[in-house]
Amino acid sequence: MKGVVFAGDRKIEFHEFPDPTPGPGEVVLEIKASGMCGSDLKFYRAVGGPASLGFKTAAGPVIGGHEPCGVVVAVGPGVAPNQAWVGMRAMQHHYRGCGVCPHCSTGWMQLCVDGVAEVYGITGNGGHARYMKCPARTLVELPEELSFETGAAISCGTGTAWGALQRLGLQGDHTIAIFGQGPVGLSATQLATHMGAQVIALDTSPTRLAKAKSMGAQYLINPKETPDVVQAIRDLTHGRGAHLSLDASSSPQARVQAVRCVRTWGKACFVGEGDTVTLDVSNDMLRRQVTIIASWTFSTVGQAECARYVADRGVAVDKLFTHRWKLEQAVEAYELFDAQSEGKGVILPS
């Protein structure tokens, strides 16, 4: 089969891989949708690919894509019939840990006590190919009501937004400022709106702000056009500030604004990976009783809860996608995604 490989330095390569065969405790998914996540851009851009960023990859090329969703087509020995079966529609939680430590046993395999053994799409073969092999325990059943594209989004970006909103304790009477309207930020905007909250969406891209508006954001702010972002948010909240904020941009400046824009007793959540932030501990935090939360993706339990909520409430997650690509169009797909001016893309290998 043909697989997409992040060669680094903004290069995509296609390599031939053998069709996978499941071993004990494993399954093979036929991938129906493989989402493109902002995290992929780190490996797409890095000279030398994932290995240059400190990830220990297997010998030889690794198939990219860590938002896999598809149908189980083969089951290895030792897999319980109620855990995975041929024909099962499934999302994949893209980490493999030891499987038995306190974190793995509660679905948080990325927090494995022994360290993550595999990150699919980075250190192990991911979803940008027709087939993918993985442990059965990393599967999360996809509700019949949901498309494979929606399942792919929940497998990282939308699931990450869900996890952050749960950590923040979002309520319907809250106003939340969401910094960055890429795939994670847009998902947070859409979910928060469905939960009844008032959303202030921030981004430097007019196209992404327009998308945020279509997802339910009540107010839009372009930091490039706004001299004082924090004051602008206070002006929209009767001078008090937002109840909550979420930064999905990874911008140091946005992170500072996310903390300063919340009211006394407010909460700010950092989701965007990498870089740094510098705060005045007394004025920005202590003297306003502000809580800062870090949120890293989600558990298999959280992934299932997110999918069930989306299915039961009719959340149109598919609206996130502005582009759908065939596998052989991966070069063009990532060139466009690299500009970070559009919504979300998804590769449809099958």
N, C-alpha and C positions, 0 to 999 in steps of 0.2 A: 504494500500500500504506500501511497505518497503522503509524506508528512511535512508540515511547515516548521522550519528551524530558524530561531533568532540567531543569526550569525554575528550580530553586533555591528556597531557603526552604521546603523540604519539600513542594514541589509537583511533581506529575507532569502532563504535558500529552501529548495525542495529536495528532500532526500527520500530514497526508497527504504522502507522498513518491512520486515516480515509481518504478516498478519499475526496478532498475538494469540496465544493459547493460555487459558487460565490454569494456574496451579492451585494447590490446596488453599481454600479460603478466598479464592479470587473469582472474579467475573470478567467478561468482556462486554463492553458497551459498544453498540453501533451508534456513533455520534450523529445526532440529528441537528444539533445547534451547539456552537462553541463561541461564547461571547468574547469580545475584545475589551479588556479591562485597562484602565489607566496604568496599573502596575506593570502591564506588559511593555509599556514604553520605556521603562528603565532598562529592560533587557534588549529591547530593539535598538536603543540608542547607545548602549554601553559598548565601548571598544573591547572586543573579546567576549561579548555576551555575558550570561549569568556568572560564569567562572571568574570573570574580572571583578565582580562585585562581592566575591567571597563565598559564593554558593558552590558546594561540592557536587559537581555533576557526574553522571555516569560516564564511562569511557565512550567516546563517540558522540554524535549529535543527539539532541533531545528535542522531541516534538513539543512545540509551544502550545499555549492555550490552557488557562486554568479556570474556565467557566464551562465545564462539559455537561451536556444533557443529552440523553438518548434512550435506547432500548437495550435491555440485556439480551444478548444473543448466545452466550455460552456461560456455563456455571461450572466451576471446578469442584473437586471433592472437598467434603467437609463444610459446605455452605448449607445452612439450615433452610428448609423449603419456605419458611415464612420470612427469611432474611432477604433472599433474592431468588428470582425465578426467570426462566426464559420468557420474554415478552413483557417483563416489568418495565414500566416507564420510570426513569430515574434521573435525578440530579446526582452530581458527585461532589462530596466535600473534599476539597483538593489537597488535603494533608494526610500523611500517614505517620502515626506515632507507634509506640510500643503496643497500644491497645488495651493495656491493663492498669496503668497508673491512675491516680485519682482524676487527672484531667482527661485522659483518653477515655476512661470508662464513663465519663459524663458528656462525651461528645466534643471535647475541646482538644482535639489531637494536635493542633498547632502549639499547644502549651505543654506538650509531653515532657515529663520529668527528665527523660533521657535525651531530649532534643528531638526535633522533627526528623524522621528518617527519610521522608520524601515530600517534596512539594511538587505536585503534578503540574506540568507545563513549564517547570523551571529546572528541577533536578531529576525529575522522572517524566516519562512521556505523557503529554497532555492531550487536549481535545481537538487540536488542529489537524485531524486525520480522520479517516473513516472509522477506525476502531481504536479502542483504548482499553487497556487491562488495568484493574485496580482491585484492592481488597473489597469484599462484599460489605464489610462494616463501614466503608466510606460512602455507601449509597444512601440517598434519601428519596423515598418514593415521590414521584411527581403526580399531583392530583389530576384526574382525568379532565377536569375543566380547564387546565392550563396548557398553553402551547409549549413546545420545546424551547422556543426563543425566550419565553418568560422564565422557564426553568433555568436556562443558561444565565439569565440576569440574576436570579435569586442565588445562583451558585457562587457569586462573589459580590458584584456591585450593589445590587438591590438588597441582598442579605446583609451586607455590611452596613447599609443605611438603616435597615431594620434593627440590627444589633445596637447601633448607636442611639437610636430613638428610645429603645427599651432601657438602655443604661441611663439616659437622661430623665426617664419617667415622664415623657411627654403626655400632657392632658389636653382635652379639647378647648379649655379656656386659656391656653398658653399662646404667646407669640414667640416664634423661633426665627432667628436670623441664620440663614444657611449660606456659608461662604464657599463659592465654587459650584458651578452648575454643570460639571461634567457628569458622567454616568452615576457616580455615587451621590453627588449633590442633587441631581435631578430626581433620583429615586427617593432621597430624603424629603424633597419638596412634595413629591406625589403622595408618599405615605403619610407625611404629617398633615397634609390637606385632608386626606381621607379620614384621619383620626380627629378631625375637627379643629385643628390648630390654625392660627393665622401665620402665614409664612412671608418673611422678607427674604427675597432671593438676591444674592450678590454675585456678579461675575463681570469680567472685563470684556466679554464677547457679547455683542448685541444679539447674535444668533442664538446663543445659549440662554440669554435672558428671555428672549421671545419664547423659547422652548419651555422655560420655567413658568412663564405666564400661562402657557397652554396646559401645564401640569397642575395649575391651581394657585400659584404664588399670587398673593394679593398686592405686594409691593415689590418693585424692582429697583436695584441700586447698581450703577456701574461705578466702581471705585475710581476709574480713570477720569470720570466726569464729575466726581463728588469731592469737594475740598476736604470735608470732615465727615468720614463715614460714620463714626461713632455718634456724632451729633445728629446726623441724618436719621439714624435708627432711633435715637431718643425722641426726635421730632415726631416720628411715626407711632410712638408709644407713650404719648402724654407726658413726655419728659422723663420717664422712669427708666427706660431701657427694656430690652427684650427679656422675657423670662429665661429663655434658653438660647444657646447658639451652638452651631456645629460647623467646624472647619473641615472641608473636604478638598481644600486647594493646595495644601502644603506650603503656602506662602508665609514666611515669617511675619510679614506685616499684617496679613489677614488674621493670623493667630492672635496677635496682640489685640487687634480690633475685636475679635470674637470674644476675648475676655473682658475688654473694657466696655463693650456694648450691652452687657447684661446688667440688669438691675441688682440692687442689694439682695442677697440670698439667691442670686441667679446661678446658673450652671452653664459651663462651656465645655464642649466635647471636641477633642482632636481626633480626626479620622485619617486625614491625609498623611501619607508616609514621608519620612525623611526630613532633612534640614533642621533648623533650630528655632528657638523662640527666646526672647529676653523680656522679662516682665519686672515691673516695680512691685515687689512682693507686698509692701505695706499698702500702697494706694490702689493697686490693681486687684489685690486679693484679700488680704487680712481685714482691712478696714471696711470692706463691703461684704464680708462673709461669702465670698465667691468660691464655688466648687469647680475644680477643673478635672475632667474625666478623660481618660484615654480609652479608646474602643478599637479592638483589632478583630476584624471580621466577625465570626459567629460560631456557634457550636452546631453539630448535626441536629440537635433538638431545636435550636433557634431557627435553623434553616427550614425544618419541617413546619414550625409554627408560622414563619413568614409565608410559606407557600399556602398553608391552610387559610391564613388571613386574606391573602390576595385572592384566593379562589372564592371564599365565602362572601367577601365584600365586593367582588367584581372590579378589583383594581386593574386598570388597563395598562399593565406593565409594558406590553408590546409597543405602546406609544413612545417608549424610550428610544426605540430603534429608528435611526434615520437612514441606515444603509444595511443591506443584506448582501453578502458576497458568496460566491462559489469558492471552493478551496483554491483553485488555480488563480484566483484574483487576489491572493493574500498580499502580494507586493503593492498593488494599487490601494488595497484597503488600509495597510499600515502607513503608507505615504500620506493619505488623507487624515488618518487618525493622529498622526504626528503633529499636524497643525493645531490640534486641540481647539477647533472652532466649531465643530459639529456636535451632534448628539452621540448616540452609541451605535457601534457596528457589531454585526454577528456573522460568523462564517458558518455556512451550511454544507458540511462535507458530504452528506448523503443525498 
